[in-house]
Amino acid sequence: MIVTPLSMTFTDLLQFFLPKIGISLLCGGLLGLERELKSKPAGIKTNMMICLASTLFTSTSILISASVSDQGHYGDPGRVAAQIVSGIGFLGGGTIIQSRGTIMGLTTAATIFVVAALGICIGIGHGDIALLCALIVIVVMVGMTLFEDRVLGRSLTFSCEFVVEELTKSLKSGLDRSLHQHELTIQDFHITPKGNNTSILVIYKGNRQSHKKFILDLWNLPGIQEVRQV
């Protein structure tokens, strides 16, 4: 008797799906952890769900294509899975933000795209390759962060928005002093009314450590009510 997806028992389905589900959650969790530690919008849960969904779509696509193979009818096993590529583009596009000429979220969008690809790889039964690729991606992202900090040095661009009651001379001088102290080069400066307060967006260049120290310094300046990294 030929075993087809329609004749598979619950135990057969568990043996087919469970290993893939476990590997997809692991791969998605690993890449999501890296994003979570950097406080990015798509963290552990998001990446795990994307990887799991891609795995299930691909695996189900394979089962559907073989469901009536005993009758001599064969479907395209990649038909459903092919839609993941276009569908994930919309999800990745939602993480990209354009604000006052600054583009942010491209790395997170690219990570989502890679996670979906890992899910497809797991879905066709190559979980070992997917896990290896996940580890390679993590090494690349962590390694490039260190490279950017230590080699590129002052070429990284950061944005910070803070809200003040009133933009006073003492606040301006404190801001200039903090930027100079941490060797940060200001690139742009925007002032926008925000109710009874004033919102100030500062775009500057430097390294990550100096950027973090600058953010902490802002809380010590008089009149600042809110600080947010953009």
C-alpha positions in Angstrom: 0.0 0.0 0.0 1.3 3.4 -1.0 1.4 5.9 1.9 0.1 9.3 0.8 -0.5 12.4 3.0 -4.2 11.6 3.0 -3.5 8.1 4.5 -1.0 9.2 7.0 -1.9 8.6 10.7 -1.6 11.2 13.4 1.7 9.5 14.5 3.0 9.7 11.0 2.2 13.4 10.9 3.8 14.1 14.2 7.0 12.4 13.1 6.9 14.5 9.9 6.2 17.8 11.5 7.7 17.8 15.1 11.4 17.8 14.2 10.9 20.6 11.7 8.9 22.6 14.2 11.6 22.3 16.8 14.4 23.3 14.4 12.4 26.2 13.0 11.7 27.6 16.5 15.4 27.2 17.4 16.7 29.0 14.3 14.1 31.7 14.5 14.8 32.1 18.2 18.6 32.4 17.7 18.3 35.2 15.1 15.5 36.8 17.1 17.6 36.9 20.2 20.3 38.9 18.4 17.7 41.4 17.3 16.1 41.5 20.8 19.4 42.2 22.5 19.8 45.2 20.2 16.2 46.4 21.0 15.0 46.0 17.4 11.3 45.8 16.6 11.3 42.2 15.3 12.6 40.2 18.3 12.5 36.6 19.4 8.7 35.9 19.2 8.4 37.5 15.7 11.3 35.7 14.2 10.3 32.4 15.7 6.8 32.8 14.3 8.1 33.7 10.8 10.4 30.7 10.7 7.7 28.4 11.9 5.2 29.7 9.4 7.6 29.3 6.5 8.3 25.8 7.6 4.7 24.9 7.9 3.8 26.5 4.5 6.6 24.6 2.8 5.9 21.3 4.5 2.2 21.5 3.8 2.9 22.5 0.2 4.9 19.3 -0.2 2.1 17.2 1.4 -0.6 18.8 -0.8 1.4 18.1 -4.0 1.7 14.4 -3.1 -1.8 14.0 -1.7 -3.3 12.3 -4.8 0.0 10.8 -6.2 -1.4 7.3 -5.8 -4.0 8.3 -8.5 -1.3 9.4 -10.9 -1.8 13.2 -10.2 1.2 15.2 -9.1 1.2 18.8 -8.0 3.9 21.4 -7.8 5.5 21.1 -4.3 6.8 24.6 -4.5 3.6 26.3 -5.4 2.5 27.4 -1.9 6.1 27.8 -0.6 6.8 30.2 -3.5 4.3 32.7 -2.1 6.4 33.1 1.0 9.0 35.1 -0.9 6.6 37.7 -2.0 4.5 37.6 1.2 7.5 38.1 3.5 8.5 41.2 1.6 5.4 43.1 2.9 6.3 42.1 6.5 9.9 43.2 6.0 8.8 46.4 4.5 6.8 47.2 7.6 10.0 47.3 9.7 11.7 49.9 7.5 11.1 53.4 8.7 11.9 56.6 6.8 12.1 59.7 9.0 13.5 63.1 7.9 15.7 61.5 5.3 17.1 58.7 7.6 16.3 55.1 6.6 16.1 52.6 9.5 15.2 49.0 9.9 16.9 47.6 6.8 18.9 45.0 8.8 15.8 43.8 10.6 14.0 43.5 7.3 16.9 41.5 5.8 16.9 39.3 8.9 13.2 38.6 8.5 13.9 37.6 4.8 16.7 35.2 5.9 14.5 33.7 8.7 11.8 32.9 6.1 14.5 31.3 3.8 15.6 29.2 6.8 12.0 28.1 7.3 11.7 27.0 3.7 15.0 25.1 4.0 13.7 23.3 7.1 10.4 22.6 5.4 12.0 20.6 2.6 13.9 18.6 5.2 17.3 20.3 5.4 17.2 21.4 9.1 20.9 20.8 9.5 21.7 23.3 6.7 19.2 25.8 8.1 20.8 25.6 11.6 24.3 26.0 10.1 23.1 29.1 8.1 21.5 30.5 11.2 24.8 30.3 13.1 26.6 31.9 10.2 24.2 34.8 10.0 24.6 35.4 13.8 28.4 35.4 13.4 28.1 37.8 10.5 25.9 40.2 12.4 27.8 40.2 15.6 31.2 40.3 13.8 30.1 43.2 11.6 28.9 45.1 14.6 32.4 44.7 16.2 34.0 45.7 12.8 31.8 48.8 12.6 32.7 49.8 16.1 36.5 49.2 16.0 37.3 49.7 12.4 34.8 52.1 10.9 35.0 54.2 14.0 33.3 57.5 13.6 31.4 56.7 10.5 28.2 55.3 12.2 25.1 57.5 12.1 22.7 57.7 15.0 19.5 59.6 15.7 18.1 60.7 19.0 14.9 62.5 19.8 14.3 64.3 23.2 11.5 66.4 24.5 12.1 69.5 26.6 9.9 72.1 28.3 11.8 74.9 26.7 15.0 75.1 24.6 17.2 77.3 26.8 20.7 78.5 26.3 22.0 76.3 29.1 20.4 73.3 27.5 22.0 74.2 24.1 25.4 74.6 25.7 25.0 71.3 27.7 24.1 69.5 24.5 27.1 70.9 22.6 29.4 70.1 25.5 28.1 66.5 25.7 28.5 66.0 21.9 32.1 67.4 22.0 33.0 65.4 25.1 32.0 62.1 23.5 33.6 63.0 20.1 30.3 62.9 18.3 29.9 64.9 15.1 26.4 66.5 14.6 24.9 66.0 11.1 21.5 67.5 11.4 19.2 69.2 14.0 15.4 69.5 13.9 13.1 71.4 16.3 9.4 70.6 16.3 6.6 71.9 18.6 5.0 69.1 20.6 2.0 70.4 22.5 3.3 72.6 25.3 6.8 71.2 24.9 9.4 71.1 22.2 10.7 68.0 20.4 14.3 68.0 19.2 15.8 65.5 16.8 19.6 65.3 16.7 21.4 63.2 14.0 25.1 62.6 14.6 28.0 60.4 13.8 30.3 58.4 16.1 30.8 54.9 17.6 28.3 52.9 19.6 29.9 53.4 23.0 30.0 57.2 22.6 26.4 57.1 21.4 25.3 55.2 24.6 27.2 57.6 26.9 25.6 60.6 25.1 22.1 59.2 25.6 22.8 58.7 29.4 24.2 62.3 29.6 21.0 63.7 28.1 19.0 62.6 31.2 21.3 64.8 33.3 20.5 68.0 31.3 18.0 70.3 32.9 14.5 70.4 31.4 14.6 67.1 29.5 11.4 65.2 30.0 11.8 62.3 27.5 14.7 60.7 25.5 14.1 58.3 22.6 16.5 56.6 20.2 15.1 56.9 16.7 
